[in-house]
Amino acid sequence: GQSLGYGFVNYVEAGDADRAIGALNGLKLQTKTIKVSYARPSSASIRDANLYVSGLPKAMGQKEMEQLFSQYGRIITSRIL
């Protein structure tokens, strides 16, 4: 029931993923520094719009992650593992 500190965000537009990487990679949240990069694509349709996020604070929930990343574009799906 607790976050493993990483997750995924899938955007509708690849440019939104670029903006999120530029703005959020290296961001300090609580005592953690997050890393945001492209994830290995699961399909050609989300090749440049699927992000891998690591270093999330263990207390961060799905809703908080979506609020943080939704500033950069419309999210298709997101999940914290």
Buried (B, 14 or more C-beta within 10 A) or exposed (E): EEBEBBBBBBBEBBEBBBBBBEBBBEEEBEEBEBBBEBBEEEEEEBBBBBBBBBBBBEEBEEEBBBEBBBEBBEBBEBEBE
